Amino acid sequence: MKIVKTINEFYHLLVNDEKLLRLLYYMPKDTEDDPLDPLKMNVSQLPEKDHILQNVLVIGDKTNDLALETNTCRICFYTGSRIPQKNYLKSINQFTDNPYSSTQQYIFDIYTPASANNIDFRLDWLGEVLNEVLFQEDIEEFGDLRFHSGLPIASVPNGFVGYRWTYIMPSGQQPMGFKS
C-alpha cells in the first residue's frame, strides 16, 4: 500500500499542469473568452500562485469555503473505499477475499460555477483534462490506474455544479514475515 505516495503524486501532476490550472482559475466572461489564450499569464507565474493553488486543488472533500465570490473552479481529491480483491477457489466453488491484495478508490470531485459551465461546458472540459493528465503515456506510477465511475454530485454549494470521477488502482502487500 502506497496511498500517501499516490495522493502526493496526483497532487504534483495536477499542480504542474498549466492547462488544468488555467481551466480552474480563469472564468469565462463570454463564449469568446478562452482560458487557454496565450495572452493570459500562466497561473504558475502569478504572484498569488500559492493562494490560488490552495483554493483550486484541495486534498480532501472540502467545499464549505467554496462560494461564487471566489470565482474559480475546484478539484477535491481523496481516497475512497478500499476493497479486498477476490480469489476463486475451485475446490470449494466460491470466491474468497485475498488478504494480500486490494483495490483502492481515488476520488476527484470537480466543482465549477454554473454560470461558467453554461458558457463553455467547464465541468466537462475539466473532466477531459483531468483524464488527460492522469493517463499520460509517460507516467509509469499510474500504470494500473483504471477509470471506475463518474456521476453528478447531488449536494453542491449554491450556484455550483459538480461531477465525481472515481478511479481504482490495485495494490498488494506482502504477508508478515515474508522476505523476498
Protein Blocks (a to p, Z undefined) as FASTA:
>chain_A
ZZklmmmmmmmmmmmmmklmmmmmmccfblklcfklmkbccfklgfklmmmmmmmpcgdj
dfklgcfklopacdddddddddddddddfklopacddfkbccddddddddddfklmmmno
mmmmmmmmmmmmmmgfklmklmmgccfbdcddfbdcehiacdddddddddddddehiaZZ
